[in-house]
Amino acid sequence: MNSPHTGLVAGYMSLQGLLPLLSADTQFRKLLTNLQRASYIAQLQIPDSATAYVLAALWRRSRFPAVVIVPRPENARRLVDQLLLWCGEDAPVMQFPESENLPFERIASDPTSTQSRLRVLGALIDSTAQITPPFVVSSVSAAINLTIASDAFKQGTHTIRRGNRIRLQKIVERWTQLGYRQEPSVEVPGTSARRGGIVDIWPVGADAPSRLEFFGDEIESVRIFDPVTQRSSEETDQVTVIPATEVLPVVADRDRVRNLTSRLDFRNCTDDTHNRIVEELGQIENGEFHEDLTFYASFYTHGSIFDYIPE
């Protein structure tokens, strides 16, 4: 008697085998050719049940990064599950989630949601260097949420290599400015820790944290380590760190921010509220990390996921 798992495995293998059949179709090949033209718009009428199948085949054969916009968050989650079935569990299929915060709302943001958004942006901005380009699914609400500008994201992203000479305190301060929390030990993404001449960091989007050992100002080694046992394993040549927050005052256009804040209307605010906002904005401009930074996100986030898609 066959188990349900046997049927699922057989079904998955048969689905994978169907992809080349569609790719061999004349009309499908024509569509692929036309999609390489920037101004081409195709209107396809296909059953809902075939949407993931057709999209997976287009992505597989085009070898381009893809961003698919669907109406609602539940549509995005369902399509991601279907695409993973067609493309394989190891395929770089990702959902771009909705932002947890509304503008001017003093609520702590969910780091998981923020990091998922940044992971997608990092994959898109580096898609030309990847063997398999990313496949991103987003709801309309997630796509219209403003995020860190692509130029600011690039400016915040940096690669640290073995043999580099850099002041240890300087790199720790830079990570703090990029949104990394300083902890006694690194156990989750978006955190870093320092112990003497050793600094650990778990870059957002990375599968595992990295350990940098300094000899003076020189990075002597870069190793991957297990966040559970805290033991180092394989040695690597470098680690790339991307921003850990979408609100990055350190790389923001200060003239733009000052122009926006100068137009704030405090006529309906109490003196205490007015003074608090002015004081907090001053602290942020001076480079001081503030726990209510997301409250002021609208001054610093003016990018879009579409800015991250290669031409």
LINKA-V455441 format. One record per backbone hydrogen bond with DSSP energy under -1.0 kcal/mol. NH is the residue of the N-H (numbers start at 1). CO is the residue of the C=O. E is the energy in kcal/mol with one decimal. If there is no record, write none. Layout:
BEGIN
NH&CO&E  NH&CO&E
END
This chain:
BEGIN
7&3&-1.4  8&4&-1.9  9&5&-2.4  10&6&-2.3  11&7&-2.3  12&8&-2.5  13&9&-2.2  14&10&-2.0  15&11&-2.1  16&12&-2.2  17&13&-1.7  22&18&-1.4  23&19&-1.9  24&20&-1.1  25&22&-1.6  29&25&-2.3  30&26&-2.1  31&27&-2.2  32&28&-2.3  33&29&-2.1  34&30&-2.4  35&31&-2.2  37&34&-1.9  40&37&-1.8  50&47&-1.6  51&48&-1.2  54&50&-2.5  55&51&-2.6  56&52&-2.6  57&53&-1.9  58&54&-2.5  59&55&-2.5  60&56&-2.6  61&57&-2.2  62&58&-2.3  63&59&-1.8  66&134&-2.1  68&136&-3.0  70&138&-2.6  76&72&-1.8  77&73&-2.4  78&74&-2.0  79&75&-2.3  80&76&-2.3  81&77&-1.9  82&78&-2.0  83&79&-2.7  84&80&-2.2  85&81&-1.2  86&82&-1.7  87&83&-3.5  88&84&-1.8  91&88&-1.7  93&91&-2.4  94&135&-2.8  96&137&-2.7  107&105&-2.1  114&110&-2.1  115&111&-2.7  116&112&-1.9  117&113&-1.9  118&114&-2.3  119&115&-2.5  120&116&-1.7  121&117&-2.2  122&118&-2.7  123&119&-1.9  124&120&-2.3  125&121&-2.5  126&122&-1.1  127&124&-1.3  129&126&-1.4  130&127&-1.3  135&92&-2.5  136&66&-3.3  137&94&-2.4  138&68&-2.9  140&70&-1.2  143&139&-2.1  144&140&-1.9  147&303&-2.1  153&149&-2.4  154&150&-2.4  155&151&-2.2  156&152&-2.0  157&153&-1.5  158&241&-2.2  160&239&-2.9  162&237&-2.7  163&219&-2.5  164&161&-2.1  166&217&-3.1  171&167&-1.8  172&168&-1.9  173&169&-2.1  174&170&-1.9  175&171&-2.1  176&172&-1.8  177&173&-2.0  178&174&-1.4  179&176&-1.5  180&175&-2.6  181&190&-2.2  183&192&-2.9  190&202&-2.7  192&181&-2.5  193&200&-2.1  195&198&-3.2  198&195&-1.5  199&212&-2.4  200&193&-2.8  201&210&-2.4  202&191&-2.3  206&203&-2.0  210&201&-3.2  211&223&-3.4  212&199&-3.2  213&221&-2.2  214&197&-3.1  215&218&-3.0  218&215&-1.5  219&164&-2.7  220&213&-2.7  221&213&-1.3  223&211&-2.4  224&234&-2.7  225&209&-1.8  226&231&-2.4  230&226&-2.6  233&224&-3.5  236&222&-3.1  239&160&-2.1  241&158&-3.1  244&178&-3.0  251&248&-1.2  252&249&-1.1  254&252&-1.1  257&253&-2.3  258&254&-2.8  259&255&-2.0  260&256&-2.1  261&257&-2.8  262&258&-2.0  264&261&-1.4  269&266&-2.0  274&270&-2.6  275&271&-2.8  276&272&-2.3  277&273&-2.4  278&274&-2.3  279&275&-2.4  280&276&-2.6  281&277&-2.6  282&278&-1.8  283&279&-2.0  284&280&-2.4  285&281&-2.2  286&282&-1.5  287&284&-1.6  288&283&-2.4  293&290&-1.4  295&292&-1.2  296&293&-1.5  297&294&-1.7  299&296&-1.8  300&297&-1.4  301&297&-2.5  303&147&-3.1  307&304&-1.5  308&305&-1.4
END
